[in-house]
């Protein structure tokens, strides 16, 4: 009766251990990915940019996560629910969101002149010109806006092609759905790939 060489048995055992380690690592990675996706899904809201009003900061088709528990601050990019506002036309089916940038909050005053937005924050004595490296195109002049408490004044970054508070006025803070996370802004391409892989059809 022939006996199998010991070195062959040892090689098979070694290969089996390597395969087992690889499968274990793959399973752990898969669990971590699912756990991360579950955490994100339960704590943030995924939105897909539709349109060019935030160009060049955001583009049509960008996928972003918004923090629905965050309180907006000046300069933040926010998502607003404008379903009940006919001045923001849509097809009438379901909820209608818009994505814009916070310029002023309750107690602030703002106006634009010669392509520049001027802001006087609540409690300040003088207006200051906003530095807006994100703005695409000069801002068309608009008259003084006094933002009431619990309201938000917002503009799109693509100033030449944005329907926003310049013409439609401020909206209540209660209409703010959430604030776009800094992670989303820094990793838009990664998130778009993630969404296409895990949630095909959304982006």
C-alpha positions, 0 to 999 in steps of 0.5 A: 500500500503506497503512503502519501508523501508527508510534504504533500499533506503539509502543503495541502494543510498550508493551502487550506489554512491560507484559504480559510484565512482569506475567506474569513477576511472576506466575510469580515470585510463584507460584514463591515461594509453591510454594517457601514451601509446600514449605519449610513442608511439609518442616520443620513438621507441620500440625495441625488443632485438634479440640475445645475443650480449648484454648479460648479460645486455640485453637478447633475447626478452627484450623490450626497448624504445629508445629516438630518439632525444637523443645524444649518450654519452660514455657508452650509449646503442644505436640502429644503423641502419645497413640495408645498411651494408652487413657486418652485415648480415640479411635476407634482408627484411626491416630495420635491427637494431643492439643494442650495447654500445658506447665506443668511439666518435669523436676524441677518441682513443681506443684499447684492450690488455690482455682483457682490453679496453683502451680509450683516450678521445678527448683532453686527453694526456693519455689512461685509462683502462675502468671499464666495470662491464657490460662486459661479458667475456674478450675483445679480443685484437684489435689494436688502433682505431682512431674515426673520427668526427661524428663517433661512436665506439661500442661494444657488452657487450657479448664480446665473441659473438658480431659482432661490430666495432672491426671487421667492423669499426666505423659507422657514428653518422647518423646511430644511431637510438636512445639511450636506455632510463635509464627507460627501463634499470631499468624496462625491465620486466615491459615494456615487460609485458606492451608490451605483454598486449597492443601490443600482438605479439611484445614481 
